[in-house]
Amino acid sequence: PTCLAHREQISQTSTMALKVPESVLKKQATQAKIAEEAKQASYEAKQKKRQDKKDAIASAEKYAAEYKAAEEAATTNRREAKAQGGFFVPAMPKLVLIIRIRGIIGVSPKAKKIMQLFRLRQIHNATFVKLNESTIRMLRLIEPYVTYGYPSRSTVEKLIYKRGFGKLNKQRIPIADNSVIEEGVGSVGVKCCADLIHEIYTVGPHFKEANNFLWPFKLTSPRGGFSNKTKLVHFLEGGEAGNRGEEINKLVKRMI
């Protein structure tokens, strides 16, 4: 009997010795909960990424069909007009790309203020601007210091893909992923590069938000350079400044 009692006492002592403290149990429970939440968040992030990719592809295909239909309609209108012995006059462009080609020396205060409004603070900066009566008037005042024209869809795409930076929390962030665009302008329905390009090129209802999200493009000096003799002369007189229409696309190609 004494031996049995002794054994019982030893087993009780060992059980008491193996008892896990309450704090350790709480910590283990908390860590398990955190691990489960992290696993769930990781799964949800993967699912969201997969869905976002599908949405981006669908948007790109939809816009491609839209652009193709618009091009075909323009071609048909031109052919019909030619067959009837007339001319097809396309609608006035709604979008203009402005590039600053002169520095800060000899700039009048009014022109300087307009270029600040257009966010053209440095030489070879470029921005998109919506064309209307007031912006056309402002462009005429700064013609000696800038060159501008009507960008093609290809030019808009190249600028955003190759030189595109977004503005997040007043910081210049490279557009390396659609998540940057979604964070910046996702609230207005612009969630991927295809959405951003479409909004800018077609001057959509949220053009202002999309354009303000884009940091002014920093271009390089054009390959071959500007001529010092003709840089200050208007484009129509053989120079570089002022409105150059669709010829802006060739200049951008040399500056990217």
Secondary structure, DSSP 8 states (H G I E B T S, - for coil): -HHHHHHHHHHHHHHHHH---HHHHHHHHHHHHHHHHHHHHHHHHHHHHHHHHHHHHHHHHHHHHHHHHHHHHHHHHHHHHHHTT---------EEEEEE-S-STT--HHHHHHHHHTT--STTEEEEEE--HHHHHHHHHTGGGEEEE---HHHHHHHHHHH-EEEETTEEEE--SHHHHHHHHGGGT--SHHHHHHHHHTT-TTHHHHHHHB--EE----TT---TTTTTSBGGGTSSBEE-GGGHHHHHHHH-
